[in-house]
Amino acid sequence: MKSVFQRDKECWVCGMNRDCHEHHIFGGPCRKASEKRGLKIYLCPGHHNMSDAGIHFNEDLDNQVKTMGQKYYESHYGSRDQFRSEFIRSYI
């Protein structure tokens, strides 16, 4: 599924539209569920994994995006308990 947050392939943080990576908001064991629900964003290399500002190294950015993803899930797909069963834990 495409991203529920973005139509265009541009960095969610800075708006750059070159060489953007698809980032599943909930990765690891939750990657397939994140894909199924469209819970992903596009990030430039610097905001993805090529600098300390990247989401994989910046806990504040990661938590902000996970909270956004959970809020979207709860308003479009199901309850907080359903979110927890699908994505292991709550971020709110």
CORVENGI-V799439 format. One record per residue. N is the residue number from 1. RES is the residue in one small letter. SS is DSSP state (@ for helix, = for strand, . for the rest). PHI is phi in degrees with one decimal (none if undefined). OMEGA is omega as a letter, one per 40 degrees, with the letter a starting at -180 (999 if undefined). Layout:
[[N & RES & SS & PHI & OMEGA] [N & RES & SS & PHI & OMEGA]]
This chain:
[[1 & m & . & none & i] [2 & k & . & -71.9 & i] [3 & s & . & -64.7 & i] [4 & v & . & -81.1 & a] [5 & f & . & -102.3 & a] [6 & q & . & -140.8 & i] [7 & r & . & -95.2 & a] [8 & d & . & -95.0 & a] [9 & k & . & -85.7 & i] [10 & e & . & -139.1 & a] [11 & c & . & -59.1 & a] [12 & w & . & -64.2 & a] [13 & v & . & -87.6 & a] [14 & c & . & -113.7 & i] [15 & g & . & 86.1 & i] [16 & m & . & -58.9 & a] [17 & n & . & -117.0 & i] [18 & r & . & -114.3 & i] [19 & d & . & 55.4 & a] [20 & c & . & -74.1 & i] [21 & h & = & -104.7 & i] [22 & e & = & -82.8 & a] [23 & h & = & -118.9 & i] [24 & h & = & -77.7 & a] [25 & i & . & -58.6 & i] [26 & f & . & -114.4 & a] [27 & g & . & -97.3 & a] [28 & g & @ & 56.8 & a] [29 & p & @ & -68.8 & a] [30 & c & @ & -102.0 & a] [31 & r & @ & -58.1 & a] [32 & k & @ & -64.4 & i] [33 & a & @ & -67.1 & i] [34 & s & @ & -62.4 & i] [35 & e & @ & -63.2 & a] [36 & k & @ & -58.8 & a] [37 & r & @ & -93.0 & a] [38 & g & . & 75.7 & a] [39 & l & . & -87.7 & i] [40 & k & = & -151.5 & i] [41 & i & = & -136.3 & i] [42 & y & = & -103.0 & i] [43 & l & = & -136.7 & i] [44 & c & . & -69.0 & a] [45 & p & @ & -53.7 & a] [46 & g & @ & -65.9 & i] [47 & h & @ & -93.1 & i] [48 & h & @ & -99.9 & a] [49 & n & . & -145.6 & a] [50 & m & . & -108.9 & i] [51 & s & . & -158.6 & i] [52 & d & . & -64.8 & i] [53 & a & . & -79.9 & a] [54 & g & . & -66.8 & a] [55 & i & . & -60.0 & i] [56 & h & . & -75.7 & a] [57 & f & . & -121.6 & a] [58 & n & . & -107.7 & a] [59 & e & @ & -61.1 & i] [60 & d & @ & -63.1 & i] [61 & l & @ & -63.8 & i] [62 & d & @ & -59.9 & i] [63 & n & @ & -65.8 & i] [64 & q & @ & -61.4 & a] [65 & v & @ & -69.4 & i] [66 & k & @ & -64.3 & i] [67 & t & @ & -62.2 & i] [68 & m & @ & -59.6 & i] [69 & g & @ & -62.3 & i] [70 & q & @ & -67.4 & i] [71 & k & @ & -60.6 & i] [72 & y & @ & -63.0 & i] [73 & y & @ & -55.4 & a] [74 & e & @ & -66.7 & i] [75 & s & @ & -90.3 & a] [76 & h & @ & -122.2 & a] [77 & y & . & -120.9 & a] [78 & g & . & -178.1 & a] [79 & s & . & -78.9 & i] [80 & r & @ & -63.8 & i] [81 & d & @ & -63.2 & i] [82 & q & @ & -65.4 & i] [83 & f & @ & -59.0 & a] [84 & r & @ & -59.5 & a] [85 & s & @ & -69.2 & a] [86 & e & @ & -90.1 & a] [87 & f & @ & -120.3 & i] [88 & i & . & 77.8 & a] [89 & r & . & -148.6 & i] [90 & s & . & -92.0 & i] [91 & y & . & -109.6 & a] [92 & i & . & -108.9 & 999]]
